[in-house]
Every structure is written in C-alpha cells, then in structure tokens.
Amino acid sequence: MTGAGRAPELAASVKILIAGGFGVGKTTMVAAVSEVAPLRTEELITEVSSGVDDLSGVEGKRTTTVALDFGRISIDPGLVLYLFGTPGQDRFWFLWDELARGALGAVVLADTRRLGDSFAAVDYFERRGLSFVVGVNCFDGAPTYSGAEIREALDLDAGTPVLLCDARSRQSCKTVLIDLVEHLIARADPARATR
C-alpha cells in the first residue's frame, strides 16, 4: 500500500515488434535501447547458409538472429514496452505469426542500400492491420533520402510515419519508439491525438 492506503499503480505494458530485412539493425536497436540485458538468439553465419541467405550489401555480417531478440524499455513510469526483434531471413518468417501475437504495433527498420528488403515486413503488417512506423537506419556511407522519398518508394499510406534513426543510438531508438506509441494513440483515439 502506498500513500493513503492505495496499492501502487502498475505500469501498462505493450508488446512491440522490431522487424525488417536481413541485416537492417534489429538486434542492434533492441540492444541499444533495452534497459535490461537483451536476450539474443544469434548464431554465426556459416557456409551452410551460402546460397540461402543473401549477404549482398551486408558482406561483413558475421552473425544472424535465428529466433528473436528481446528487450524492455520504460518510456515513463506508467508505460513499459516489451520489444521483440524478428529474424530477417525468409526461412525464419514462420516465427513472425507467433511473435506478432498480442503485439500492438511495430517498427519496420529499413536500410536505404537494400530498401526492397523492407517490402515483406511492410506487407506483413498491412495485411494484418497492425500499425507500424518505418525507421530508416542511417548506415554510414548509405544513400540518404527524404522521408517523402522513402514513403513513395515503399508505397506507404500517407499516415504511416517515416523516421530517420541510428539503431546504435539509445536516444534515436527511444525517439522512434515514442513516435510509434504516439501513432498508436492517434489511431486508437483520433480526438485525443488532436488535443
């Protein structure tokens, strides 16, 4: 009991997916923003995956997520986000349905060097009616485009936020997640969003 005999208020918890193509920075984002040691299911990329996983544009990548990444961040004392990073390769997409169960929203991470790799995640969430934002992970040396150019290239609805970010930066990732929460609130209660 706290104060005048009242029980402490529990924080609302929200499940969020971090999705996107192979090597876009999902594991990096979860690790950068999580306030607890993130759970990772990364394995070394071996010769067995040659011809199966397309390493074009990410030739230096040495590990890959084979199930999920998990982390947690408190946005404020009343809101905790549980983050589930999806695997990026086609052969692990069967896990997405289980990971998406109970999720309220998603971040689709995109890489301008391989923007076409984002279509599968965008399509997945659009078909399921799950709200999402697109976070364009600004890799060093990658081509830069405006949010409007990214929106057009991915054929996104006008209401889908497109944000530039750095998946290595806690503050940048937190900003993307806050924008996602604000987007979810606006979609759930348009009147509240305009106040």
N, C-alpha and C positions, 0 to 999 in steps of 0.2 A: 504494500500500500504506500502511496505517496501523497504528499500534501494533506488535504482534508479527507483522508481515508479512501482515496481513489486509487485504483490499480494503475500502473504505468501504461501509457498508450503504446501499443505495438506499431512498429513501422509497417507500412504497406510494402509488400514485396511483389516485384514484377519480373517476369521471365522475358529476356530479350535475346534474340539470336544475332550473332555476328556471322554473316555469310558472304560468299563471293567465290571467285575462281581460285584456282590453284596458285599459291604464292602471292596473294594480294596483301597479306599482312594481318590476317585474322588472329593468329596466335600472338603476334606482336602487340596488337591492340588490346587483347584481353590481358596480357601480362603487364602492359604499360599502365592500365587503369585500375586493375584489381587491387583492393586493399587487403586481400589475403593472398597467400602464396597460390598462384593459379595451378589448377590441375591441367596437365598436358598429356596428350597421348601421341607424342611424336616418335617416329621411328626414322632411322637412317634410310635414305633413298639408296636402293641397291641396283645392281644390273638387272635384276628380275623385272623391275619396273620399266626398263628400256623398251620403247615402242608402245608402252601402255600409258605412261604419264608424259605429257608434252612439256618439256622444260624450256621451250622457246621463250626467250625474254627473262627467264629466271635460271639461267645456266649455273649460277653459283649456289643455288639452293641445295642443301645437304640433308635436310630432314623434312618430313611431311606428317601432317596430322592424320591419324588412322581411325579416330572415333570422334573425339570432341575436345574442346578446351573449355575450362570452366573458371569463372572468377566472380567476384562480388564487389559492388561499389555502392556506398551510401551517398545518394545525391543530397539529401538533407536528413535530419533526424526522423522524418516521417516517411522516407521513401528509400528502399533498398532495391537495386537492380541486380538480378542474377543473370550473368552473361554466359551464353552457350555458343562457343565458336564451332561452326560446322566444318567438316572436311571439304576440301575443294575439288578433289578429283571425281570424275564421273562414276568411277567404280564404287565410291562410298556414298553416293546420293541416296541409297536406300535408307540410310540413317536419318535423313532430313525429316521424314514424317514423324519419327519418334521424338526428335529434338524439337520440332515445331509444336508438339502437343502442349497446350497451355500457354504458349508464348503470346504476348500482347503486341509485339512489334519486332522489327528487325533493322539492322544496319547492313546494307549491301556495300561492302568495300569494293572499290574499283581501282584499276591500275590503267592509266592512260596509254601505256605501252601495249596493253592487251585488253582494250575495252570490250571487245567481243566476248571475253570470258565472263562478263557480268550478266549477259542476257539470260542465262539459265536461272540465276538467283532472282532476277527481276521477274521473270515469267513465273517462277515458283510462287512467289509471294502475291503477285497479281491474281493468279488463278485461285489462290486460297483466300483472297480478300484480307490478307494480313498487312497492316500498314507498315511502311518502311521508309527510311531515308537512304540516300546514296551518299556514302563518304568516299570522296576521291582521295586516295592515299597518294600524296605528292612525293614520289620517289625522286631522289637526286638524279638529275640529268634526264628525267622523263619529260615528254612534251607537256606543255601547260595549255589548258583550255578553260574557257569561262564556264560557269555553271549552266548557262543557257546552251552552250555548245554541247556539253555533256548530256543535258536533258534531251536535246534533239537527237544526238547520236544513239541514245538508249531508248528513244521513243517513249519517254516517261510522261505520265499525266502531269498537267500544269501544277497540281497541288502537291506533288512529291518533292520534298526538299532535296537539293543537291548541295553538299558541303565539301569544301576542301579541308583536308586534315593531314596530320602526320601521325601515323599509327605508333610511332615511337614515343610520342609526347603525351604524358598523362593529361595535361590540360586540354590539348587538342581533342583527345578521345572523349574526355568528360564533356566538352562543348558539344560534340556530335551526339552523345547520349542525352544530354539535356534538350537539345533540339528535337530529338526523337520523342522524348516524353511530352514536350510541348505540342508536337504534331499529333500524338495520340490523344491528348486532351482536346485539342481543337477538333479532331474528327469525332470524338465521343460527345462533345458538348460545344457546338459552334458558338452559342450565345456566350458561354463562359470565356472562350478564347478571345472574343472581341472586347471584353471588359477591361 
